[in-house]
């Protein structure tokens, strides 16, 4: 347990805080800004894990976190402007992001061991649903799709997806996904009491 491993855990906790907060926010632009910052800390967490255990096991995760950071921050600017031009740009950017996810997901499925190929297929479907759900109007699409996506990602952080006798659990990875699911649950508890409330108090400007 060296310095880089400990730092990765700290960054993971920060990621959890941002992820939990983001799903309490109804305003799209503020949601994307918050989750974009969370994705950046997610990226730095994987980098530190790579420094601690070897970059070869973290490169694909760093690529996914970079993809998430860029996507969320671009969507933040698009929804913050909220003009016809920005909406058109948003649709085009969404199509590019879906295309990238399709290519990356297909490659991951092809290169994955046959025993867990079904899991990577579920992961690609869930990831695509989440990317599209983020962009769709309203507060429900993104929360339903992130819950499904988080459940699939949790499976990938268990020994179910780790072959060759290495039966480690990625506890921090599981905690991050559980934070998303619990945040959605808390959101709907509060939403049911006041569905017209634009966002929670700590998310207001």
Number of C-alpha atoms within 10 A of each C-alpha: 7 9 10 17 19 15 16 24 18 15 22 22 18 18 26 24 17 23 26 25 22 25 27 24 22 19 18 21 20 20 25 27 21 23 24 26 21 27 26 21 23 29 26 20 29 26 21 21 20 20 17 17 15 12 15 9 12 19 14 14 16 20 14 16 22 18 17 21 22 16 18 26 20 19 26 22 16 22 19 16 13 13 11 9 10 16 15 12 15 20 14 12 16 19 14 12 19 17 13 13 19 16 13 15 20 15 11 17 20 12 11 16 14 10 10 15 16 13 18 22 17 16 23 22 16 20 23 18 19 22 22 16 19 23 18 13 10 13 16 15 16 20 23 16 20 24 21 18 24 22 18 20 22 17 14 20 19 16 14 14 19 15 12 5 7 9 12 13 15 13 12 19 19 18 17 23 23 20 20 25 23 13 20 23 16 14 20 16 12 15 17 9 9 11 11 8 11 13 20 15 10 9 16 10 5
